[in-house]
């Protein structure tokens, strides 16, 4: 004779539906809180010095450091320092913050491209074209995306964060 003892209605296959739905609710509230905590950035917070590093890659042999300074009068100063050949290119123009799109628009900007072992610098015509950078704020850190696919972005220098 075999006897089977059944205790309650619990399954040994994992958490109950009630626990799963509570975890889902907690996760959803957490995500909504994160989105709600993302504060808008002001023009004053954007002002300061930024730096982006371009690593040497097979597809793009141009490597170096790009510096960007956003000024109070809505102008910017741009400088690219190439690793090889050692060369510095300077530029300036105007910037505008577009808060509803979380973007910063630059006119008269330099676009730098690597072509085999030569570097091509393209100065965009400010009357016809512009470049926008997606703005991200993580806590008190601000960055402007250059190439999201390659994780290249301007990172605001800490001394100008405050």
Order of alpha helices (4+ residues) and beta strands (2+ residues): alpha-alpha-beta-beta-beta-beta-beta-beta-beta-beta-beta-beta
